[in-house]
Amino acid sequence: MPEPSPKRSWKSWLTLAAKIVIFIVVVVGVWYNISKAVQDMRTHGDSVGPIQWGWLVAAGAIYTLASLPMASYWYFVLLALGQKPSYGKAVRAFFIGHLGKYVPGKAMVVVLRTSLVQGEHVEKTVAVVAVFIETLTMIAVGAAYSGVILAVLFREQLILLAIAAALGICAFVPTLPSIFRKVVTVLRVTRLNPRLEDHMQGLNYRLMGIGWFAYFIAWSLMGLSYLAAMQAIPGADAAMTNPWAALPLLISAVALAMIAGFVSLLPGGFGIRELILMQLTAPVFGRPVAVVGAVLLRVSWMVAEIVFSIILYVLPFAFSRRKAADAAVDESVPTPPIAR
């Protein structure tokens, strides 16, 4: 068995060290926010009060609804690349694939999606390319959306505005159809599938526009989900005399938090996401509410993902059993004689 090269070993250790450092920084940051929240509550006597679970259920339901435009766009990308999955199969693969982000490295998202959608009418390599197109679009639209909100309403957040602009540009450029084709060619992905270059001729600006529209809706709904999670905290009422006025901030916060969590490569963006949500919402809602809101959002989204994924995973088996049972009943019923 060949020994790993020193260069590869050095890179592996450096990557591991970087992840450990990021994780420690995140843990320290989250712990700092939580400790400050506890201190603020003790000092000022603040209390978030009992959680209103109805709003939390609504937050999970809205998040599930927000995932539908994303899944639909991925389906359209597959069609543009010459694949012919059923809409139900593509949506099922997309939702269940969400659970892969809780595995280190994010690669499990690609593995789950492609394994669930591939078949007679869907090639595995093409499905992988579709995942990357959808993901880059998600980052580009989220960064652009949050950047516009920050530029219009929160101009003092110069660092966040710069980060949003940089992320948006870095993700937007590769989604341009001509650029993406060249990237795939340079990376020699076509060696895995000689027909891939022909499939990518279906990428055009119309498809790109569909993706931007779909993700504009998705990010808006995710911000609305965050608003519902905040409504579940009685202590947030004082800062939300007009809940709709807080929606732009929540959209921007959730977009930047999710993108940062994705880029961090930590499982589910754990810690990074909460840290950014706390920092952006604490000045408006107060630190105790910001901490609880970030945690509640994580819980409601995780539960929604797990429950809906289980439902989608079980449904095909239930339908196949029902179909087999109906067929067995039909065969057992004697055919009536033909009247003469």
C-alpha positions in Angstrom: 0.0 0.0 0.0 1.6 3.4 -1.0 2.5 5.7 1.8 0.8 9.1 1.8 3.0 11.9 0.4 4.5 14.4 2.9 2.7 17.2 1.1 -0.7 15.6 1.4 0.0 14.8 5.1 1.1 18.4 5.8 -2.1 19.7 4.2 -4.2 17.3 6.1 -2.7 18.4 9.4 -3.1 22.0 8.5 -6.7 21.6 7.6 -7.4 19.7 10.9 -5.6 22.4 12.9 -7.6 25.2 11.1 -10.9 23.4 11.9 -9.9 23.0 15.6 -9.0 26.7 15.8 -12.3 27.7 14.2 -14.2 25.4 16.5 -12.5 26.8 19.6 -13.1 30.3 18.5 -16.8 29.6 17.9 -17.2 27.8 21.3 -15.6 30.7 23.1 -17.7 33.2 21.2 -21.0 31.3 21.9 -20.0 30.8 25.5 -19.2 34.5 25.8 -22.6 35.5 24.5 -24.4 33.1 26.7 -22.5 34.2 29.8 -23.1 37.8 29.0 -26.8 37.0 28.6 -27.0 35.3 32.0 -25.1 38.3 33.5 -27.5 40.8 31.9 -30.5 38.8 33.1 -29.1 38.8 36.6 -28.2 42.5 36.5 -31.4 43.8 35.1 -33.8 41.1 36.2 -34.7 40.3 32.6 -36.4 37.0 31.8 -37.5 35.7 28.5 -40.5 33.9 30.1 -42.1 30.7 29.0 -41.7 29.7 25.4 -44.8 29.9 23.2 -44.5 26.6 21.4 -47.2 27.4 18.8 -44.9 30.0 17.3 -42.0 27.6 17.3 -44.0 25.0 15.3 -44.9 27.8 12.9 -41.2 28.6 12.5 -40.4 25.0 11.6 -43.4 24.9 9.1 -42.3 28.1 7.4 -38.7 26.8 7.1 -40.0 23.6 5.5 -42.0 25.8 3.1 -38.9 27.8 2.3 -37.1 24.7 1.3 -39.6 24.0 -1.5 -38.4 26.8 -3.9 -34.8 25.5 -3.4 -35.8 21.9 -4.2 -37.8 23.1 -7.2 -34.8 25.0 -8.5 -32.6 22.0 -8.2 -35.2 20.0 -10.1 -35.1 22.7 -12.9 -31.3 22.5 -13.0 -31.5 18.7 -13.5 -34.0 19.2 -16.3 -31.7 21.8 -17.9 -28.9 19.3 -17.8 -30.9 16.8 -19.8 -32.0 14.6 -16.8 -35.6 13.4 -16.4 -36.3 12.8 -12.7 -39.9 13.0 -11.4 -40.5 16.2 -9.4 -41.4 14.1 -6.3 -38.2 12.1 -6.5 -36.1 15.3 -6.8 -37.8 17.0 -3.9 -37.5 13.9 -1.8 -33.8 13.7 -2.5 -33.3 17.4 -1.8 -35.0 17.4 1.6 -33.4 14.2 2.8 -30.0 15.4 1.6 -30.4 18.4 4.0 -29.5 16.0 6.8 -26.1 15.4 5.3 -24.9 18.9 6.4 -24.7 17.6 10.0 -21.9 15.3 8.9 -18.4 16.9 8.9 -17.2 18.1 5.5 -20.6 18.7 3.8 -19.9 15.9 1.3 -22.7 13.8 2.7 -25.2 16.3 1.3 -23.9 15.5 -2.2 -23.8 11.7 -1.5 -27.4 11.6 -0.2 -28.9 13.7 -2.9 -27.3 12.0 -5.8 -27.9 8.5 -4.4 -31.6 9.2 -3.9 -32.2 10.9 -7.3 -29.9 8.8 -9.6 -31.5 6.1 -11.7 -32.4 5.2 -15.2 -33.2 8.8 -16.1 -30.6 10.6 -14.0 -26.8 10.2 -14.3 -24.8 10.5 -11.0 -22.1 12.9 -12.3 -24.8 15.2 -13.7 -26.7 15.2 -10.4 -23.4 16.2 -8.6 -22.9 19.1 -11.0 -26.6 20.2 -10.3 -25.9 20.2 -6.6 -22.9 22.6 -7.1 -25.0 24.9 -9.3 -27.8 25.0 -6.8 -25.4 25.6 -3.8 -23.5 28.4 -5.5 -26.8 30.1 -6.4 -28.0 29.8 -2.8 -24.8 31.5 -1.6 -24.9 34.2 -4.3 -28.5 35.2 -3.7 -28.2 35.1 0.1 -25.1 37.2 0.1 -26.6 39.7 -2.4 -29.9 39.9 -0.6 -28.3 40.5 2.8 -25.8 42.9 1.2 -28.6 45.1 -0.2 -30.4 45.1 3.2 -27.3 46.1 5.0 -26.4 48.8 2.5 -29.9 50.3 2.7 -30.8 49.9 6.4 -27.6 49.2 8.3 -24.9 51.2 6.6 -22.8 51.2 9.8 -22.2 47.5 9.5 -19.3 48.0 7.1 -17.5 44.8 7.9 -20.6 42.6 7.3 -21.4 44.6 4.2 -17.9 43.9 2.8 -18.2 40.2 3.7 -21.6 40.0 2.0 -20.3 41.7 -1.1 -17.2 39.4 -1.3 -19.2 36.3 -0.8 -21.8 37.4 -3.3 -19.2 38.1 -6.0 -17.3 34.9 -5.4 -20.4 32.8 -5.6 -22.1 34.8 -8.4 -19.3 34.6 -11.0 -19.2 30.8 -11.1 -23.0 30.6 -11.6 -22.7 32.5 -14.9 -23.4 29.7 -17.5 -20.3 30.3 -19.6 -18.0 30.6 -16.6 -19.4 27.4 -15.0 -18.8 25.4 -18.2 -15.2 26.6 -18.3 -14.7 25.7 -14.6 -16.0 22.2 -15.2 -13.7 21.8 -18.2 -10.6 23.1 -16.4 -11.3 20.7 -13.5 -11.5 17.9 -16.0 -14.8 16.7 -14.6 -15.8 15.7 -18.1 -13.4 12.8 -17.9 -15.9 11.1 -15.5 -18.7 11.6 -18.0 -17.8 12.4 -21.6 -21.4 13.6 -22.3 -21.3 16.1 -19.4 -20.2 19.0 -21.7 -23.2 18.4 -23.9 -25.5 18.3 -20.9 -24.2 21.6 -19.7 -25.4 23.3 -22.9 -28.7 23.5 -21.2 -27.4 26.1 -18.7 -28.6 29.6 -19.6 -29.5 32.9 -18.1 -33.2 32.0 -18.0 -32.3 29.1 -15.6 -30.1 31.5 -13.6 -33.0 34.0 -13.3 -35.3 31.2 -12.1 -32.7 30.3 -9.4 -32.4 33.9 -8.2 -36.2 34.3 -8.0 -36.6 31.0 -6.2 -33.9 31.9 -3.7 -35.3 35.4 -3.1 -38.5 33.7 -2.0 -36.6 31.1 0.0 -34.5 33.6 1.9 -37.5 35.8 2.6 -39.4 32.8 4.1 -36.4 31.8 6.2 -36.3 35.3 7.6 -40.0 35.0 8.3 -39.3 31.7 10.1 -36.8 33.5 12.2 -39.4 36.1 13.0 -41.8 33.4 14.1 -39.1 31.9 16.4 -38.6 35.3 17.9 -42.3 35.6 18.5 -42.1 32.5 20.6 -40.0 34.4 23.1 -42.2 36.7 25.3 -39.2 38.8 26.1 -38.9 39.8 22.4 -42.2 41.6 22.4 -40.8 44.8 23.9 -38.4 45.2 20.9 -40.9 44.2 18.3 -43.6 46.9 18.5 -43.8 46.4 14.7 -42.6 42.8 13.9 -42.5 43.5 10.2 -40.0 46.3 10.7 -37.6 43.7 12.2 -38.0 41.3 9.2 -35.3 42.8 7.0 -32.7 42.5 9.8 -33.7 38.9 10.4 -33.5 38.0 6.7 -30.0 39.5 6.5 -28.9 37.8 9.7 -30.2 34.4 8.8 -28.7 34.6 5.3 -25.2 35.6 6.5 -25.3 33.1 9.3 -26.2 30.2 7.1 -23.7 31.1 4.4 -20.9 31.5 7.1 -22.0 28.2 8.6 -21.7 26.5 5.2 -18.3 28.0 4.4 -17.0 27.0 7.8 -17.4 23.2 6.9 -18.5 22.6 10.5 -21.4 20.1 10.8 -24.6 22.1 10.3 -22.5 25.3 10.7 -22.8 24.6 14.4 -21.8 27.6 16.5 -20.9 29.8 13.6 -24.5 30.3 12.7 -25.6 31.0 16.3 -22.7 33.4 16.9 -23.6 35.6 13.9 -27.3 35.5 14.7 -26.6 36.6 18.3 -24.2 39.4 17.2 -26.6 40.9 14.7 -29.8 40.7 16.7 -28.5 41.5 20.2 -28.4 45.3 19.6 -32.1 45.3 18.7 -33.6 42.6 20.9 -31.1 42.4 23.8 -28.6 39.7 24.4 -30.8 37.3 26.4 -33.5 37.2 23.6 -30.8 37.0 20.9 -29.2 33.9 22.5 -32.5 32.2 23.1 -33.8 33.1 19.6 -30.7 31.6 17.9 -31.0 28.4 19.8 -34.8 28.1 19.2 -34.2 28.7 15.5 -31.7 25.8 15.4 -34.0 23.5 17.2 -37.1 24.3 15.2 -35.2 23.9 11.9 -33.6 20.6 12.9 -36.9 19.1 14.1 -38.6 20.2 10.9 -35.8 18.7 8.7 -35.9 15.4 10.6 -39.7 15.0 10.7 -40.2 16.0 7.0 -37.3 13.8 5.8 -38.7 10.8 7.7 -42.1 11.4 6.1 -40.6 11.7 2.6 -38.3 8.7 3.1 -41.2 6.4 4.3 -43.9 7.5 1.8 -42.5 5.6 -1.2 -42.4 2.3 0.8 -46.0 2.9 2.1 -47.2 3.6 -1.5 -45.5 0.5 -2.9 -47.0 -1.7 -0.1 -50.4 -0.2 -0.7 -50.1 -0.8 -4.5 -48.9 -4.4 -3.9 -51.9 -5.0 -1.5 -54.3 -3.6 -4.1 -52.9 -5.8 -6.8 -53.2 -8.9 -4.6 -56.8 -8.1 -3.9 -57.5 -7.6 -7.6 -56.0 -11.0 -8.4 -58.1 -12.7 -5.6 -61.4 -11.4 -6.9 -62.9 -13.8 -9.5 -63.7 -12.4 -12.8 -67.5 -12.4 -13.4 -68.7 -14.5 -16.4 -69.5 -12.6 -19.5 -73.2 -12.4 -20.2 -74.4 -14.0 -23.4 
